[in-house]
Amino acid sequence: MSTSTTAESWSDRLLDRVERTGNALPDPVTLFFIFIGIVMIASWLASATGVSAVHPGTGETITVDNLFSSENIRRLFVEMPETFAAFPPLGLVLVVMLGIGVADKSGLISAALSAFVRSVPDAALTAALVFAGIMSSLAVDAGYVVVIPLGAVLFYGAGRHPLAGLAAAFAGVSAGFSANLSLTSLDPLLAGFTEPAARLIDSGYSVDATANYYIMIALVPVFMVAGVWVTERIVEPRLGVYDPPDDLDADSSHDLSGEERRGLRVAGIVFAVVAAGVAMLVIPEGAPLRGSAGSLDPFYESIVALMVVLFFLPGLAFGMSTGKIESDKDVAEMMADTMSDMGAYIVLAFAAAHFIAMFSWSNLGSVVAITGASGLEAVGFTGIPLVVSFIFVSALINMFVGSASAKWAILAPIFVPMLMLLGYSPETTQAAYRIGDAFTNILTPLLPYFPLVIIFAQRYVKDSGIGSIVALMLPYSIVFGIVSTTTLVLWIIFGLPLGPGVPLEYVSP
């Protein structure tokens, strides 16, 4: 018992130090502008010294672009509105919040959460939340906007620390991004890069979208168990008892009034009708949200718009049933109030958008990725040590290059052929990449949704900053990295198929 207490005290002190160091930094908005200055100086130094790397797929020499050049200074000012407007999470967040705003301001979310908290055993709440986060990758990035704040509200309603719920949901959504019980849009995307890389060795090799399906399914319960353990054994004890600020909304676990119960029934009926309508847009052959050859790509691309409707109409029905919505003016006011609540995020998004864009313009991310991959190749590892090393190189590069497809476009032509020559199938290399690409998502401010998570946290703990989120998520990142890497190693040792008819080993024809 004393050993355990000492270990917990040591980990708490470490995480507290991480949090204090991070939060001692300037405000996140200021910090992103400082990052921009650092990137500009780094690009100037790297450009002046001729730093470059050769892209392994195209053979093109990539040089670092000086952000102080006239062309880039001009680009910064001319494209400033476009850079901000094109920031990937911005449109998604604002559009979804229009629908969520009506559901929230009408009282539907509070009432529904109260009913949910009372119906779900506390022991199952964390597992359900992590699972919901993992499965949210079906809706691409919508989990960041919906599941993460929902986790905080659910924990708060259950009398638990809301930041623990936020962390559990964030871990599921982001660190468990590649795991799922179903194929997602990421599967064909990555396979599209793996196949041409494999054909550098075997001109007839084909990689299917189901290349990693079995191991991605297996990782779902692994991440659920790991997420519950970290939340309840490390994160919640460290956070302690939550003392809500005076201006925080009332506990969502209040007793429901008769009007609220009636409103929930009406909202439930409306939700079922809307869901049935969405199904009719997707399921029948030739339906509007089905693509060529029956693909579901249009449906996946419409998730954000569908979520607006799925939140808005039940929220409208609930508000009308309870008397909180008496006219269209009430609806417009609810939407406007929601947008005013997003003011802090919009300011932060402006700074983050320019930091990420300018980092991309400089080519620093691509040069770091190629150099790191080439360095690992030169070490001379073979077998499982090489696979494990590749996982951690992918994890490290993920701290600098956020896009999964952009990194894989660089890494696949190096590692897929290299591991094929060492006897590993392209699908095995792709699985290793997916594992490494996931568990550091929750630590890097380069994640486009990282600023949004800070805003969510500040609703409950006003002084939350980058250090708070990093300290909160570091245990998840470490544990998820260990368990997912171990899962792949065991998969290789026992020779299990990665997907339908997909071998672990490559045998030259």
C-alpha positions in Angstrom: 0.0 0.0 0.0 2.8 2.4 0.9 4.5 1.7 -2.5 1.3 2.5 -4.4 0.9 5.8 -2.4 4.4 6.8 -3.1 4.0 6.1 -6.8 0.8 8.1 -7.0 2.4 11.0 -5.1 5.3 10.9 -7.5 3.0 11.0 -10.5 0.9 13.7 -9.0 4.0 15.8 -8.4 5.2 15.3 -12.0 1.8 16.2 -13.5 1.5 19.2 -11.2 4.9 20.4 -12.4 3.8 19.9 -16.0 0.6 21.9 -15.4 2.4 24.7 -13.5 5.0 25.0 -16.2 2.5 25.0 -19.0 0.1 27.5 -17.3 3.0 29.8 -16.4 3.2 30.5 -20.1 1.2 33.4 -21.5 -2.5 33.3 -22.4 -3.1 30.6 -25.2 -3.8 33.4 -27.7 -0.6 35.2 -26.9 1.3 31.8 -26.9 0.2 31.0 -30.4 1.5 34.3 -31.7 4.8 33.6 -29.9 4.8 30.2 -31.7 4.3 32.1 -35.0 7.4 34.2 -34.2 9.5 31.1 -33.3 8.4 29.4 -36.5 9.3 32.5 -38.6 12.8 32.7 -37.0 13.3 28.9 -37.4 12.3 29.1 -41.0 14.8 32.0 -41.6 17.7 30.1 -40.0 16.9 26.8 -41.7 16.5 28.5 -45.1 19.7 30.5 -44.6 21.7 27.3 -43.8 20.2 25.3 -46.7 18.2 22.7 -44.6 16.4 20.4 -47.0 15.1 16.8 -47.4 14.3 14.6 -50.4 10.7 13.4 -50.5 11.0 9.5 -50.7 7.9 9.2 -52.9 8.4 11.9 -55.5 12.2 12.4 -55.3 11.6 16.1 -54.9 14.0 18.1 -52.8 12.0 20.0 -50.1 13.6 23.1 -48.8 12.6 25.2 -45.8 10.8 28.3 -47.0 11.8 31.6 -45.3 8.6 33.1 -43.8 10.3 36.5 -43.8 10.5 36.5 -47.5 8.6 39.2 -49.4 6.4 36.5 -51.0 5.4 35.0 -47.6 4.9 38.4 -45.9 2.6 39.3 -48.8 0.8 36.0 -48.5 0.3 36.5 -44.8 -1.6 39.8 -45.3 -3.4 39.0 -48.6 -4.6 35.6 -47.4 -5.3 36.5 -43.8 -9.2 36.4 -44.1 -9.0 33.2 -46.2 -6.5 31.5 -43.7 -8.9 32.2 -40.8 -12.0 31.2 -42.7 -10.4 28.0 -44.0 -9.3 26.9 -40.5 -10.8 23.3 -40.5 -12.6 23.3 -37.2 -14.0 26.8 -37.4 -16.9 26.2 -39.8 -17.7 22.8 -38.3 -17.8 24.2 -34.7 -19.9 27.2 -35.5 -22.4 25.3 -37.7 -22.9 22.5 -35.2 -23.2 25.0 -32.3 -26.2 26.6 -34.1 -28.2 23.3 -33.6 -26.7 22.5 -30.2 -27.4 26.1 -29.0 -31.2 25.6 -29.4 -31.0 22.2 -27.8 -29.0 23.7 -24.9 -30.8 27.0 -24.4 -34.2 25.3 -24.5 -33.2 23.0 -21.7 -33.3 19.8 -23.7 -29.6 18.8 -23.1 -29.8 19.5 -19.4 -33.0 17.5 -19.0 -31.8 14.6 -21.2 -28.5 14.5 -19.3 -30.3 14.4 -16.0 -32.4 11.4 -17.2 -29.2 9.8 -18.6 -27.2 10.2 -15.4 -30.0 8.7 -13.4 -30.3 5.7 -15.7 -26.6 4.8 -16.1 -24.7 3.3 -13.2 -21.8 5.4 -12.2 -19.4 2.5 -12.7 -20.4 2.3 -16.4 -20.4 6.1 -17.1 -16.7 6.4 -17.8 -16.6 3.3 -20.1 -19.7 4.5 -22.0 -18.0 7.9 -22.5 -14.7 6.6 -23.8 -16.6 4.2 -26.1 -18.7 7.1 -27.5 -15.5 9.0 -28.1 -13.9 6.2 -30.0 -16.9 5.5 -32.1 -17.3 9.2 -32.9 -14.6 8.9 -35.6 -17.4 7.6 -37.8 -18.5 11.2 -37.9 -15.0 12.4 -38.7 -14.2 15.3 -36.4 -17.7 15.9 -35.0 -16.7 14.1 -31.8 -14.5 17.0 -30.8 -17.4 19.4 -30.9 -20.1 17.1 -29.3 -18.6 14.3 -27.3 -15.9 16.2 -25.4 -18.1 18.9 -23.9 -20.8 16.2 -23.3 -18.3 14.3 -21.2 -17.7 17.3 -18.9 -21.4 17.9 -18.5 -22.1 14.2 -17.8 -19.5 14.0 -15.1 -20.7 17.3 -13.6 -24.2 16.0 -13.5 -23.1 12.8 -11.8 -21.3 14.8 -9.1 -17.8 14.0 -10.5 -15.1 16.4 -11.6 -16.1 17.7 -15.1 -12.5 17.9 -16.3 -12.2 14.2 -15.7 -15.2 13.6 -18.0 -13.7 16.0 -20.6 -10.4 14.1 -20.4 -12.0 10.7 -20.8 -14.0 11.9 -23.8 -10.9 13.6 -25.4 -8.9 10.5 -25.0 -11.5 8.4 -26.7 -12.1 10.9 -29.5 -8.5 11.7 -30.3 -6.1 9.2 -28.8 -8.4 6.3 -29.9 -9.0 7.9 -33.3 -8.0 4.9 -35.5 -9.9 2.3 -33.5 -13.5 1.6 -34.3 -16.1 -1.2 -34.7 -16.8 0.0 -38.2 -14.7 1.1 -41.2 -14.3 4.9 -41.3 -13.3 7.4 -44.0 -9.7 7.0 -42.8 -9.4 3.4 -43.9 -9.6 3.9 -47.7 -7.7 7.1 -47.4 -4.6 5.4 -45.8 -4.9 2.4 -48.1 -4.7 4.7 -51.0 -1.2 5.7 -50.0 -0.1 2.2 -48.8 -0.8 0.5 -52.1 1.5 2.6 -54.4 4.2 2.4 -51.8 3.9 -1.4 -51.8 4.1 -1.4 -55.6 7.6 0.0 -55.4 8.5 -3.6 -54.4 5.6 -5.6 -55.8 4.0 -4.0 -58.9 0.8 -6.1 -58.5 0.2 -5.6 -54.8 -3.3 -4.4 -53.7 -4.3 -3.0 -50.3 -8.0 -3.0 -49.4 -9.8 -0.5 -47.1 -10.3 -3.5 -44.7 -6.5 -3.9 -44.3 -6.5 -3.2 -40.5 -10.1 -3.9 -39.7 -9.6 -6.7 -37.2 -6.9 -5.0 -35.1 -8.8 -1.7 -35.1 -11.8 -3.6 -33.7 -9.6 -5.3 -31.0 -8.3 -1.9 -29.9 -11.8 -0.6 -29.0 -12.1 -2.7 -25.7 -8.4 -2.2 -25.1 -8.8 1.6 -25.2 -12.0 1.4 -23.1 -10.3 -0.5 -20.3 -7.3 1.8 -20.4 -9.4 4.9 -20.5 -11.5 3.9 -17.5 -8.3 2.9 -15.5 -6.5 6.2 -16.2 -9.6 8.3 -15.5 -10.6 6.6 -12.2 -7.1 5.7 -10.9 -5.0 8.7 -11.9 -7.0 11.7 -13.3 -9.9 11.9 -10.9 -7.9 11.3 -7.7 -5.5 14.1 -8.8 -8.3 16.5 -9.6 -9.9 16.0 -6.2 -13.3 17.4 -5.3 -14.8 19.9 -7.7 -15.7 23.3 -6.5 -17.9 24.9 -9.2 -17.7 28.7 -9.8 -20.7 30.8 -8.9 -21.7 31.5 -12.5 -21.8 27.9 -13.6 -25.1 26.5 -14.6 -27.0 24.4 -12.1 -26.4 20.7 -11.7 -27.9 18.9 -14.7 -29.0 16.0 -12.5 -31.9 17.9 -11.0 -35.3 16.2 -10.6 -37.3 16.5 -13.8 -40.6 18.5 -13.7 -43.7 17.2 -15.4 -43.3 19.6 -18.2 -39.7 18.5 -18.8 -40.7 14.8 -18.9 -43.4 15.6 -21.4 -40.9 17.7 -23.4 -38.4 14.8 -23.4 -41.1 12.5 -24.8 -42.0 14.9 -27.6 -38.3 15.6 -28.4 -37.7 11.8 -28.5 -40.5 11.4 -31.0 -39.2 14.2 -33.1 -35.7 12.8 -32.9 -37.0 9.3 -34.1 -38.8 10.9 -37.0 -35.7 12.9 -38.0 -33.5 9.8 -37.7 -35.9 7.9 -39.9 -35.8 10.7 -42.4 -32.0 10.6 -42.4 -32.1 6.8 -42.9 -34.3 7.3 -46.0 -31.7 9.7 -47.3 -29.0 7.0 -46.9 -30.3 3.5 -47.0 -32.3 3.0 -50.2 -30.4 2.4 -53.5 -29.9 5.7 -55.3 -30.7 7.8 -52.1 -29.4 11.4 -52.1 -26.7 10.7 -49.5 -25.3 7.6 -51.3 -22.4 8.0 -53.8 -21.5 6.1 -56.9 -21.5 2.3 -56.5 -23.5 2.7 -53.3 -20.7 4.3 -51.3 -21.5 6.2 -48.1 -19.1 9.1 -48.7 -21.8 11.7 -49.2 -23.4 10.6 -45.9 -20.0 10.9 -44.1 -19.5 14.3 -45.6 -23.0 15.5 -44.5 -22.6 14.5 -40.8 -22.1 18.1 -39.7 -25.3 19.3 -41.4 -27.2 16.3 -40.2 -26.1 16.9 -36.6 -27.5 20.5 -36.8 -30.9 19.1 -37.7 -30.7 16.3 -35.2 -30.1 18.8 -32.4 -32.2 21.7 -33.7 -35.6 20.1 -34.3 -35.7 18.1 -31.0 -34.5 21.2 -29.1 -37.3 23.2 -30.8 -39.9 20.6 -29.9 -38.7 20.5 -26.3 -38.7 24.3 -26.0 -42.2 24.6 -27.4 -43.5 21.8 -25.2 -42.1 23.4 -22.0 -43.0 26.9 -23.0 -39.4 28.2 -23.2 -39.9 28.8 -26.9 -43.0 30.9 -27.7 -42.0 32.5 -31.0 -39.4 32.4 -33.7 -37.7 35.4 -31.9 -36.9 33.1 -29.0 -35.2 30.6 -31.4 -33.1 33.4 -33.0 -32.1 34.7 -29.6 -31.0 31.3 -28.5 -28.8 30.9 -31.6 -27.3 34.4 -31.1 -26.6 33.7 -27.4 -24.7 30.5 -28.4 -22.6 32.4 -30.9 -21.7 35.0 -28.3 -20.5 32.2 -26.0 -18.1 31.2 -28.8 -16.4 34.5 -28.9 -13.3 33.3 -26.9 -12.9 30.3 -29.2 -13.1 32.5 -32.3 -10.3 34.7 -31.1 -8.2 31.7 -30.2 -9.0 30.0 -33.5 -7.7 33.1 -35.4 -4.3 32.8 -33.7 -4.1 29.0 -34.0 -5.2 29.1 -37.7 -2.3 31.3 -38.6 0.2 29.4 -36.6 -0.7 26.1 -38.3 -0.9 27.7 -41.7 2.5 29.3 -41.4 4.1 26.2 -40.1 2.8 24.5 -43.2 4.1 27.2 -45.5 7.6 26.9 -44.1 7.9 23.2 -45.0 9.4 22.6 -41.5 7.0 19.8 -40.7 7.8 17.9 -43.9 11.5 18.2 -43.4 11.3 17.1 -39.8 9.2 14.1 -40.8 11.5 13.0 -43.6 14.6 13.5 -41.6 13.2 11.5 -38.6 12.1 8.7 -40.8 15.5 8.5 -42.6 17.3 8.5 -39.2 15.3 5.5 -38.0 16.0 3.7 -41.3 19.7 4.3 -40.8 19.7 2.8 -37.2 19.5 -0.7 -38.7 16.7 -2.2 -36.5 14.9 -5.3 -37.7 11.9 -7.3 -36.7 9.6 -6.2 -33.9 12.1 -3.6 -32.5 11.9 -1.8 -35.9 8.1 -1.9 -35.9 8.0 -0.5 -32.3 10.5 2.2 -33.2 8.4 3.1 -36.2 5.4 3.5 -34.0 7.2 6.0 -31.8 8.7 7.9 -34.7 5.2 8.3 -36.1 4.0 9.5 -32.6 6.8 12.0 -32.5 6.2 13.3 -36.0 2.5 13.6 -35.1 3.5 16.4 -32.7 4.6 18.5 -35.7 2.4 17.4 -38.6 -1.3 16.9 -37.8 -2.7 15.5 -41.0 -2.7 11.7 -41.0 -2.7 11.5 -44.8 0.1 14.1 -45.1 2.4 12.2 -42.8 1.6 8.8 -44.4 2.2 10.2 -47.9 5.8 10.9 -46.6 6.4 7.9 -44.5 4.7 5.2 -46.6 7.3 5.2 -49.4 10.1 4.8 -46.9 8.7 2.2 -44.5 6.3 0.1 -46.5 9.0 -1.1 -48.9 11.6 -1.3 -46.2 9.4 -3.6 -44.0 8.3 -5.6 -47.0 11.9 -6.5 -47.6 12.2 -7.5 -44.0 9.1 -9.8 -44.3 6.3 -7.6 -43.0 3.2 -6.9 -45.1 2.3 -3.3 -46.1 -0.8 -3.7 -44.0 1.3 -4.4 -40.9 3.3 -1.2 -41.5 0.1 0.7 -42.0 -1.3 -0.6 -38.7 1.9 0.4 -36.9 1.6 3.9 -38.4 -2.1 4.2 -37.3 -1.2 3.3 -33.7 1.7 5.8 -33.6 -0.4 8.5 -35.3 -3.1 8.4 -32.6 -1.9 8.5 -29.0 0.0 11.8 -29.1 -2.9 13.7 -30.7 -4.0 14.8 -27.2 -0.7 16.4 -26.4 0.1 18.7 -29.3 -1.2 22.2 -29.6 -0.9 21.7 -33.4 -4.1 19.6 -33.2 -6.7 22.0 -34.8 -9.2 21.3 -32.0 -6.8 21.8 -29.1 -7.8 25.4 -28.6 -11.5 24.3 -28.5 -10.7 21.8 -25.7 -9.1 24.6 -23.7 -12.2 26.7 -24.1 -14.4 23.8 -22.9 -12.2 23.3 -19.9 -12.2 27.0 -19.0 -16.0 26.8 -18.6 -15.4 24.7 -15.5 -12.0 25.8 -14.3 -11.3 29.4 -15.3 -7.5 29.3 -15.3 -7.2 26.2 -17.4 -4.5 26.6 -20.0 -2.2 24.6 -22.3 -0.4 23.2 -19.3 -3.6 22.1 -17.7 -4.7 20.1 -20.7 -1.3 18.5 -21.3 -1.0 17.5 -17.7 -4.5 16.1 -17.8 -3.9 14.1 -21.0 -0.3 12.9 -20.5 -1.4 9.8 -18.5 -3.8 8.8 -21.3 -1.2 9.3 -24.0 1.4 7.1 -22.1 -1.0 4.3 -21.3 -2.8 4.3 -24.7 0.6 4.2 -26.4 1.8 1.3 -24.2 -1.4 -0.8 -24.6 -1.9 -0.2 -28.3 1.8 -1.0 -29.1 1.6 -4.1 -26.9 -1.5 -5.2 -28.8 0.2 -4.9 -32.1 3.3 -6.8 -30.8 1.1 -9.6 -29.5 -0.7 -9.6 -32.8 2.6 -10.2 -34.6 3.8 -12.8 -32.2 0.6 -14.9 -32.5 0.4 -14.3 -36.3 -3.2 -13.0 -36.2 -4.7 -11.6 -39.4 -5.0 -7.8 -39.4 -8.1 -7.8 -41.6 -10.1 -10.2 -43.8 -7.5 -12.3 -45.6 -4.7 -9.9 -44.7 -1.5 -11.5 -43.6 1.1 -10.1 -41.2 4.0 -11.3 -43.3 5.0 -10.4 -46.9 6.2 -13.2 -49.2 7.8 -12.1 -52.4 6.0 -13.7 -55.4 
